[in-house]
């Protein structure tokens, strides 16, 4: 099966490590990803709250591009959207266009002005869904070269990839990433905040509120014994990692906690080169942690 790939703005900026590790893992698994040509910003969730119709037009243009560039599988072009906001916005636009005839007609006219046409033949996918359900856990396990034994991980799904559209996992207690972590050799910790919001853009608009939300997530992961947090969203990763200094100034009980993309974790277990996974971009590196775990594993085997 072939997949088109919609990076969105974040993966070309602050989330570059997400793109690097995603492409590296898919390449290692022998799955070609073709970047959608001439894509535009999806508008994110903020634009939806300002002008919903223009936001739908932005999203629909990307869907129309996917239809014109992709090869249909089972009647639909497979479009991967790694960013949680992009994934949610594209899904919302698709479902609203299918349900609202007047809106669909309005957006169709706007697309026609730009030389585009959308017929509803795109299946929007998150890479977590693709890896677990298309590739399969057993196939990923076959590529594991360096099992992450001894590593305890808090799997953070965030609030957008399974709500309100629970297309591939349970909305309140998702488990796909936990299952993936297990086949990599690590241990997912049980924690109740896996789908709680990180605050999104609040860290930039009302920092004190955003920092508090992220502190609660980090503190609970720490309390549950996690060595690190793994996430699927570029904004979640940025919020949880980049503001830890500011958060610790207010909440000194918090220890530094590495925050990785789930694709980086897969790549580490597959033994891919660190730079291919963007590990050098981490503000809180995992080198010391992984070295300590490797030493513990060597002692246990001796």
N, C-alpha and C positions, 0 to 999 in steps of 0.2 A: 504494500500500500504506500502511496506517495502522500506527502504532507506539505502544505504551504505553511509558512511561519510568519506570524505578525508580531514583530518585536515590540512595537509601541515605543514611546519616548524614553521611558525609564531604562530599558535595557541598552539604549544607546548612550546613556548618561551615567547616573549614579549606580545603576544596576548592571554595569558592563560585565561584572563577574558572573552574573546569572546567564547572560547570553553566551559568554565564553564556555562556561561549564555545560550548559545545555547542548551547544553544538558539539562539544568534545564527546559527551556521553552518547548522543545520538550517532555520531560518526563511528565511535567504537562499537556500537551495536549494529552497525551496518544499515542505519535508517537515514536516507537522505532527507534533508530539510531544505526547501527552496524559499528564500525570503520573498515575501510579497513585494512586488515592484511598485514604486510610487505610492506607498502607503502614507496615510496621514494620521495625525493624532486622533485618538478616539474621543477626545473631549473629557475623558475620565468622569468620575461621578460628579465633580463640581459643576461642569457645564450642564449636566442634566437638570440641576437645580436652578439654573439661570435661564436657559432657553431650551426646553426639551425637544422642540421640533428641529431646531438647528443641530442639536446634539445627535438626534436620530439620523439626520442627513449626513453628518460626519461619519457616523458608524456605518451607515448603509453604503457609503462610497467604498469603504474597505471591503464590505461583503461583495459588492458588485465587482471590484477588482479581483477578488478571490475566485469568483465564478468564471471570470474571463481568462484567468491565468492557470487555474488548477485542472487536474484530471479527476473527474468524478469517480468515486468508489461507492458502490451501492446507491447510486443516484445522487450523491452529494460530494462536493469538494471538502476535503478535510483541512480545516484551518486551525493551527495551534496558536493559542494566545497565552504566553507564560505569565504575563502581568495579571494579577487578580482583578484590578480595576478594568483593564481592557477586556478581559474575559467576561466580566459581569455586564459591561456596557454593550458589547457586541451581542450577547445573549438577550439582553433586555430589548435592544433595538429589533432584533430578529423576531422575538415573540410578540412585541407590540405591533410590528408591521403586519404580522400574520393575523392578528386579532382585530385590528382597527382598519377597516376598508378606507375611510376618509384619510387617515394618516398615511396609509400606503400609497394612495393616489397622489397626495401632496409630495411625498418623498420621491415617488417615481418621476414626477414632473421635474423636480430639482435635479435628480440624477441625469435625466435626459438632456438638460441644459449643459451638463458637463460631459456629455457623450457616453454615459454609463447606463446600464440596465441591471436590475437585480430581480431574480425570479424565485428566490427562496431556496436555492439549492446548495447551501453551505452548511456543514456541520462544524460548529465551533467546539474546539477541544482544549482542555488544559493538559500540559505535558505529563502531569501526575497521572491523569486518567489514561493517557496513551501508553505510558510506560507500564502501568499496572495491568491494564485490561487488553491492550493490543499486543504489546511485546510479551508481557507475562512475567510474573515473579520468578518462575523457574528458569526462564531464559536469562534474566538479569543475574540470577545466582550463578549461572554457568560462567559468567564473565568476572566474577569476584576473584581477585588475586590476593588481596590483602584484607582479610576479614577484620572488621572493626570491633574485635572482642574486648570486653571490658569498658566499652564506651556507653554511657547512659545519656539518652537524648530526649529532650522535650520536643515533640512534634507540634509545630504551631501552624495551624491551617488558616488562621485569620477569619474574618467575618464575611468574605465575599465569594469564595469558590464553591461553597456548598449551600449558601443562602442568598437569595430565596430559591435559586434554581439547583435543587439537589439531584443533579443528573447522573452522578457517578459515585456518590457516597452519602452517608446519613448526615442530615443538616446539623444536628446537635452533638453527635458523638462519632465523627468520621474516623476511619481506621486505615484507609489505604496507605497513608504515609507510615503509620506504625508497622503495618505488614511489610512494607518495603525496607524499613530500618532493620527489622528482624532478619531478613534474608541477607542483609549486608554484614551480619554478625554482631550488630549492636543491640542494645536493650532500650526500647522506648519506655520512658517512665509514665506512670499514670498521673495525669494532672487535669483538673477540671476547666482550665482556662484556654484550651486548645483552639476554641473558636471565638474567644472574646476579642473585641476590637482593640487595636493598638493606638487608636486616636486619629489615624490618617494624618491629614494636614494640620491637625490641632497643635502639633509640635512647632509649627511655624506661625500660627495665628494666636493661640492661647497656650504658650509653652508650659505653664505650670500644670494645666489640665492634661496636656499630652504626656508630660514627663511622669505624672502620677499614674496614668494608665499603663505606661511602659514599665514603671517600677513594679506595679502589681504583677505583671507578667513575668518579669525577670526574677522577682523575689520568690514567686511560687515555683518557678522552674528550679531555682537554687534550693528551695526548701525540700523539693521532691528528689534531690540528689542528682540532678542533671549536670553533665559536664558541659553541655552546649545546647543551644536551641537551633532547630532546623526549620526553615520556613519556605513557602512557595511564592511569596509576594515581595517585590522589590521595595515597596514603601514600608512594609512591616520590617524587613531586614534593616533598612536604613534607620528607622525609628529606634528599633531595639538595640542597634549597635552604636550608632553615631552619637547618641545623647547620653551614653552611660556616665561620662564624666560629670555632666550637669546633674544627672539623677543622683549620683553618689554624693554630690555636695549637699543635697537636700535629705538624702536617705543613706547615711553612712554604713548601714548594715549590709549593703549590697556589695557582693564581690564581682570582679570582672567576669563577664560571661560571653564567650564567643557565640556569634550568630551566623550560621551558614545557610546557603541555599541547598535545597535537597539534592539538586544536581551536582553540587560540589561534593556532597557526602557520597553519592553514588560513584563519582569519578575517583575519589580517594580509595574506595573499596576495590575499584577496578584497577588500581595501580597506575592511573594516568598521571602524567607530569603535572606538578603543582601549578606551573604557570599556565598550562592549558585550562586549568580550572579557575583561574583568577584568584588563587589563594593569597597571592602577594598583595591583593587589594584589601584584605581584611584589616580593619582597624584594631581588632583584638585577635592576634594570630593564634593558630592552633598547633604550631610546631612543637612547643614545649609539652603540651598535653598529649599529642600523639607519640612523642618520644618516650614520655613517662609510661604510657600504656603499653608501648612496644617492649619496654624494659620489664614491666610487670609480667607481660605474657611470656617473655623469655625465661624469667625466673620460675614461673609456674610450670613451664615445660621441662626445666632442668631436673 
